[in-house]
Amino acid sequence: MSLRVTFVASARSYPLLAERFGDDRPLDQAGWEQVLSVAHALLPLAAAELRYCSPTPRSRATGDGLGYAPLVQPALRECDMGRWRGLTLGEAMAREPEAVDAWLAEPRCAPHGGEPLPVFIRRVGGWLDTRPMEDEGTIVAVAEPSVIRAALVYALQAPPGTYWNLDVRPLSTTTLTGRAGRWNLRFDGGPDQPSRV
């Protein structure tokens, strides 16, 4: 038996440098325009047997805007950033430069008082491994790019530090196939269809 899980990265609400840890802001006008511009290409994913999203307002709005009517999954929430929640990376760096340096250098530490990166990765991986399995079952999940990066590290059984080397763009798709404990990254795409990374 094999399951196909396609992650869709939520649209971005604000410029990258304005992104905040644990950002609860809804999609802005530019984000809605992004969703509408790709909706025709991503609409076929609405045929998935199960449709989920992370709890953030922008993931829910992205899923609804794409016609998925997704079910919120608490396990797909972003990493708990403790006292850095609501701060940009620059603001956290200005307040606690040594702590930010330690966090970026050592995945197992959580100087912010929240979730260490390996715990976050295992949480997202645990969600992935407990999805209902049917022959050739399909799932679509709209989530924050950070959640998708965690799923990829888990699926590929890569070291936690690999998380920092993955770039997941807004409204990109990432497909994993397999079953609990055995996942493969699938590259679709070709000359006539967008690449899924």
Secondary structure, 3 states (H helix, E strand, C coil): CCEEEEEEECCCCCCHHHCCCCCCCCCCHHHHHHHHHHHHHHHHHHHCCEEEECCCHHHHHHHHHCCCCCEECHHHCCCCCHHHCCCCHHHHHHHCHHHHHHHHHCCCCCCCCCCCHHHHHHHHHHHHHCCCCCCCEEEEEEECHHHHHHHHHHHCCCCHHHHHHCCCCCCCEEEEEEECCEEEEECCCECCECCCC
